[in-house]
Amino acid sequence: MSEPVIASMAEVRSHLADVLDRARRDDIPTIITRRGKQEAVVIDINEYQRLSRLAEQAEESWLNQLADEAESEGTVGSVSLEEMAALLRAHHA
């Protein structure tokens, strides 16, 4: 992925097709600012899906590590992997 382009909301609004083409064709993300603050980023859908898979794999690996650690410490007061995942998702919601 190339260095991102930084553009204001107004610029993106005026040139949305160019922003999308740049993300899709050139693999260049655009960081959208509003009142000088970075608010969002436009990336290619394939890159988004790749990053989502990586995040899911990292979460699963971390949960498995927690489960392994809990199992090695015994079962008193422990929760299942599914319960832990539900607790984490509720915490991040």
Wavefront OBJ file of the C-alpha trace (Angstrom):
o trace
v 0.000 0.000 0.000
v 1.311 3.420 -0.936
v 1.499 6.510 1.234
v -1.994 7.915 1.773
v -3.337 11.100 0.307
v -4.837 13.476 2.863
v -7.922 15.342 1.676
v -10.640 17.420 3.265
v -14.246 16.317 3.271
v -15.013 19.007 0.681
v -12.229 17.766 -1.609
v -13.409 14.178 -1.318
v -16.998 15.193 -1.958
v -15.950 17.053 -5.125
v -13.701 14.256 -6.398
v -15.212 11.056 -5.014
v -14.768 9.091 -8.249
v -11.054 9.983 -8.268
v -10.700 8.971 -4.605
v -12.332 5.605 -5.303
v -10.248 5.028 -8.441
v -7.056 5.895 -6.567
v -7.933 3.384 -3.827
v -9.005 0.622 -6.195
v -6.633 0.989 -9.109
v -3.531 2.524 -7.519
v -3.874 1.029 -4.012
v -3.501 4.514 -2.508
v -5.706 5.232 0.512
v -7.214 8.641 1.156
v -7.436 9.966 4.699
v -10.451 12.242 5.005
v -10.213 15.241 7.316
v -12.954 17.405 8.761
v -12.014 20.708 10.360
v -8.382 19.602 10.212
v -8.992 16.369 12.133
v -8.518 12.949 10.539
v -11.930 11.263 10.508
v -11.926 8.305 8.103
v -10.002 6.533 5.394
v -11.007 5.234 1.970
v -9.257 2.005 0.987
v -9.800 -0.641 -1.665
v -12.391 -3.262 -0.698
v -9.858 -6.073 -1.125
v -7.485 -4.352 1.292
v -10.338 -3.870 3.763
v -11.230 -7.569 3.545
v -7.575 -8.557 4.006
v -7.250 -6.333 7.079
v -10.514 -7.692 8.487
v -9.261 -11.269 8.103
v -5.985 -10.362 9.804
v -7.855 -8.751 12.704
v -10.089 -11.806 13.075
v -7.080 -14.139 13.005
v -5.260 -12.029 15.596
v -8.338 -11.996 17.852
v -8.775 -15.749 17.492
v -5.109 -16.355 18.242
v -5.285 -14.122 21.309
v -8.444 -15.840 22.554
v -6.838 -19.248 22.048
v -3.807 -18.092 24.019
v -6.069 -16.882 26.833
v -7.915 -20.203 26.798
v -4.635 -22.143 26.928
v -3.432 -20.035 29.854
v -6.734 -20.485 31.683
v -6.650 -24.217 31.057
v -3.154 -24.491 32.468
v -4.281 -22.616 35.607
v -7.257 -24.907 36.197
v -10.966 -24.625 35.624
v -12.191 -22.985 38.846
v -13.726 -19.622 37.991
v -12.920 -19.926 34.296
v -15.209 -19.228 31.360
v -15.474 -20.934 27.998
v -13.874 -19.502 24.884
v -17.330 -18.622 23.569
v -18.191 -16.795 26.817
v -14.908 -14.895 26.690
v -15.496 -13.894 23.063
v -19.009 -12.668 23.928
v -17.651 -10.659 26.873
v -14.977 -9.065 24.701
v -17.423 -8.225 21.931
v -19.814 -6.659 24.463
v -16.939 -4.636 25.896
v -15.956 -3.315 22.433
v -19.543 -2.500 21.394
l 1 2 3 4 5 6 7 8 9 10 11 12 13 14 15 16 17 18 19 20 21 22 23 24 25 26 27 28 29 30 31 32 33 34 35 36 37 38 39 40 41 42 43 44 45 46 47 48 49 50 51 52 53 54 55 56 57 58 59 60 61 62 63 64 65 66 67 68 69 70 71 72 73 74 75 76 77 78 79 80 81 82 83 84 85 86 87 88 89 90 91 92 93
